[in-house]
Amino acid sequence: MGWMLFVAGAVLSWGAYGVLLYLGQIQLGNPLKALLCVGVAYFLIGVILPVASLSAQGGLSNFNSTGLITATIAGALGAAGAACIIYAFRFGGQPIYVMPLVFGGAPIVNVLVSMVIHPPKSAISPMLFVGFLLLMTLMVTVIYNDLTRIAWIEDLMPWR
């Protein structure tokens, strides 16, 4: 169950990520400066720490090309996601709306990609699709609540 501590660490880290990234972007006055800071943090935690640890273990060699390419693509996707969040903020998104949409949509994409890479060996529980439907309903609710803050949208909603 030790892995659950790391899950909790990821939840806490990513839960605070969007709000602090937004605040940093505002304080820096430029989304590219915020992205640069994210890159520095990735470098410190994602490069320096593993190089030091692998060096100490004598494991800094013998990378296979397939794993190297796959892990690098994964890292690029993570960095692209950070850039997309920064630009969502830059173009008017607020953390209270952006982050639930990201964290609601990402699990759906994760499950679908996982199922393509590792096809299920047995029938998929219908509860998975119930969960997808619930997540999508919540995401639509977040989008709807954000849109209702925009004055001209109200003219398109005669039922309000």
SVG drawing of the C-alpha trace seen along z (x, -y; Angstrom):
<svg xmlns="http://www.w3.org/2000/svg" viewBox="-37 -42 65 54">
<polyline fill="none" stroke="black" stroke-width="0.4" points="0.0,0.0 3.0,-2.3 2.1,-3.4 -1.0,-5.1 1.3,-7.7 2.6,-8.6 -0.9,-8.7 -1.8,-11.2 1.4,-13.2 0.3,-13.4 -3.3,-14.4 -2.0,-17.1 0.7,-18.3 -1.6,-18.4 -4.5,-19.6 -2.6,-22.8 -0.7,-22.9 -3.3,-24.9 -4.1,-27.5 -0.4,-28.2 0.5,-28.1 -2.2,-30.7 -1.1,-32.9 2.6,-32.7 1.5,-33.6 -0.3,-36.6 2.6,-37.6 5.1,-37.2 3.0,-39.1 3.7,-36.7 2.6,-33.1 5.9,-32.2 7.7,-33.1 5.4,-30.8 6.1,-28.0 9.9,-28.6 9.5,-28.2 7.6,-25.0 10.5,-23.8 13.1,-24.7 11.1,-22.7 10.8,-19.7 14.6,-20.0 15.4,-20.1 13.1,-17.3 13.0,-15.3 16.7,-15.5 18.9,-16.3 17.3,-14.0 17.2,-10.9 20.7,-11.5 22.0,-11.7 20.1,-8.7 21.0,-6.6 24.6,-7.6 24.7,-6.5 23.2,-3.1 25.4,-2.7 22.4,-2.6 23.0,-5.6 23.7,-3.4 22.0,-0.8 18.9,-2.7 16.9,-0.8 15.7,-2.9 12.1,-1.9 11.8,-2.8 13.8,-6.0 11.5,-7.1 8.2,-6.1 9.3,-7.8 10.4,-11.0 7.1,-11.2 5.3,-10.8 7.5,-13.7 6.7,-15.8 3.0,-15.2 3.3,-16.2 5.1,-19.4 2.5,-20.1 -0.3,-19.7 1.4,-22.3 1.7,-24.6 -2.0,-24.1 -3.1,-24.9 -0.9,-28.0 -2.5,-29.2 -6.0,-28.3 -5.3,-30.7 -3.8,-33.2 -7.0,-33.3 -9.3,-33.9 -9.8,-30.5 -9.9,-30.5 -8.4,-27.7 -11.8,-26.9 -13.0,-26.0 -9.9,-24.9 -8.6,-22.4 -11.8,-20.4 -12.2,-20.1 -8.6,-18.9 -8.9,-16.5 -12.3,-15.3 -11.2,-14.7 -7.8,-13.3 -9.1,-10.1 -11.4,-9.3 -8.5,-9.7 -6.3,-7.6 -8.7,-4.8 -9.2,-4.8 -5.5,-4.9 -4.9,-2.2 -7.5,0.0 -5.9,-0.4 -2.4,0.4 -3.5,3.1 -6.8,4.5 -9.0,5.8 -8.9,9.6 -12.6,9.7 -15.8,7.8 -15.7,4.2 -18.0,3.4 -20.9,1.2 -20.0,-0.9 -17.0,-2.2 -19.3,-3.8 -21.5,-5.1 -18.4,-6.7 -17.6,-8.2 -21.1,-9.6 -21.0,-11.0 -17.6,-12.7 -18.9,-14.1 -22.0,-15.4 -19.8,-17.2 -17.6,-18.6 -20.7,-20.0 -21.9,-21.5 -18.6,-23.3 -18.6,-24.6 -22.2,-25.7 -21.5,-27.5 -18.5,-29.3 -20.5,-30.3 -23.3,-31.7 -20.8,-34.2 -20.5,-35.7 -23.2,-38.4 -23.8,-37.8 -24.3,-34.0 -27.3,-34.9 -29.1,-36.2 -28.7,-32.7 -30.3,-31.0 -34.0,-32.1 -34.8,-29.6 -32.7,-31.6"/>
</svg>
